[in-house]
Amino acid sequence: MPLRSASTPADLGFAQLLRAHGLRATAQRRAVYGVFAEAGADAADVHLSAEDVFDQARLGLPELSRATVYNALGELVEAGLLGLVEGPGPRRYDANVNPHHHFRCERCHELRDVPLASVEVTLREPGFRVQGAHVLLAGLCPRCAAQAPAGLDSS
């Protein structure tokens, strides 16, 4: 997929967004963030590994190095333009930066966003002041659960 010219309205908006977060709008950052932007309306449910981003971004910018992708992802996370999901397997990068939790299917390994209102999180340990929480739920997604015989877990 060829990258858009820096003069398109979408790229100009992205360049302004990067500058507002203290980052220069380099071709490499545009290529990396563009992988998430290409997902369009589905971007909120896109959770990509750095290798996924590297493979897709190189389609538009073949000279892009793996190290540059990792660096750009780290900068975009630090700037608050991408989220980071830690857990089993490789780190995943999330275009949805609004507060939410995640669910990972133990059978198909799909990672899904879960609205905050769908999960109750309470810390009953005295003395702590919780300022935020990120929950990674694990189990079977509806599709895998429907295929699993009753009473069996994901193994």
N, C-alpha and C positions, 0 to 999 in steps of 0.2 A: 504494500500500500504506500503510495507516495505521500510524503508529508505535504501539508498545505504550505503555500508561500507565506512568509512572515507578514505579508500585507493583507491577508484576509481578515475580516472582522473577528472570526473565532480566535485566530492567533494573536491579534492585537489585544483582545480581551484577556487571553491567557498570559500574554506578556505583562499586562498591567497587574494581573493577579499575582504573578511571580514577584514583580517589583514591590507590590504592596506587602509581600511577606519577606522582603529583604533579599530576594534572589534575582540574579540576572536571567534573562530569557534566552538561554543558549539553545542551539539546535538540539543538543543532546537532551536537555530537560524537556523540551517540547516533544521530542520523540518518545521519551519515557512516559510522560504524563498523557501523551496522545493515545497510548495503548488503552488507557482507561476511558478517555474521551470517546474513542471509537466505539465503545460498547453502548454509547447513547443512553437511552432510557434504562437499559439493563445494567448500567455501570454500578448502581447501588448494590447489586448482588454479585459483583465480580470480585473475586478474591484470588489474586494471582501471585505466584512465587516469583522471585527475582529472575529465575531462569525462563519462566513464561514471558515475562516482560522483555527480557533480553532477546528471545527468539522473535517476538512480534515487532519490537522496535527496530531491529536490524533489517526488517523488510523495507522500511522507509529510509533508513540511515545505515547502510551496510558497513561503514567504517566504525560504527559504535563498538566500544570495547565492553566486556563483561564488568570490569572494574568501574567504568563510568556509569553503567546502569546501577550497580550497587550503591555508588556514591550519590547518584541523583535520587534514588529511592529514599536513602537515608535523609537527604536534605528536604525532600518533599514531605516526609513524615515529620521531621523536626519543625517544618514551617506550618504544619497542620493541614496540608493539602491532601495527604493520604493518611489512612489509618494503618496500624500494624496489628496483625493477629498472630500471637504466639501460641504454640501448642504442639501436639505431636506432628512430626513431619516438618517440612520447610516452613519458614515464616511466610505469611501471606500478606499482601498489601491490599488495602480496601479503599475504594473510591468514596465510600459512604463515611464521611467524617462526623456525622451527627451521632450523638450518644446512642449506643445500642449494644446488644450482646450477640453471641454467635452460637450456632448449633453445628456440630460436625457429626456426620453419619459415620459410624464405625464400619459399615459394610462398603458403601460406595465412595466414602471420603468426601462427599460434597459438603461444602461449608456454606451456611445460610445465615443471613441477618435475622435477629430476633428483636422485636421492639422491647424497650425497657419495661413497658406496662405488662408484658407477658411473663415476666420473671420477678419473683419477690426475693430480695436479697436483704438479709438482716444479720448484723454482727452483734451477738449477745455478750461479747467479752468486754468487761468494764475498762474504762480508761482510754479507749480508742475513739478517735474522731474520724469517721469515714468521710472522705471527700469525693469519692468516686469508686466505681466498681466496673470491672469488665468480666463477664461470666462467659466461659466456654463450656456449653453443655455438650454431652456426648451421648449417643444412642443410635437408634435407627430412624431414618427419615420416613415419612409416610409411605413412599414407594417401596423402600426396602422392608419396612414393617409389614406391609401387605403381602410381600413375597415370603416372609419368614414363617415357618410353622409355629403354631401357638406354643408358648412356653420355652422357646429356644432363644438364647441371646445372640449377639452378633458374631460369635466365633464360628 
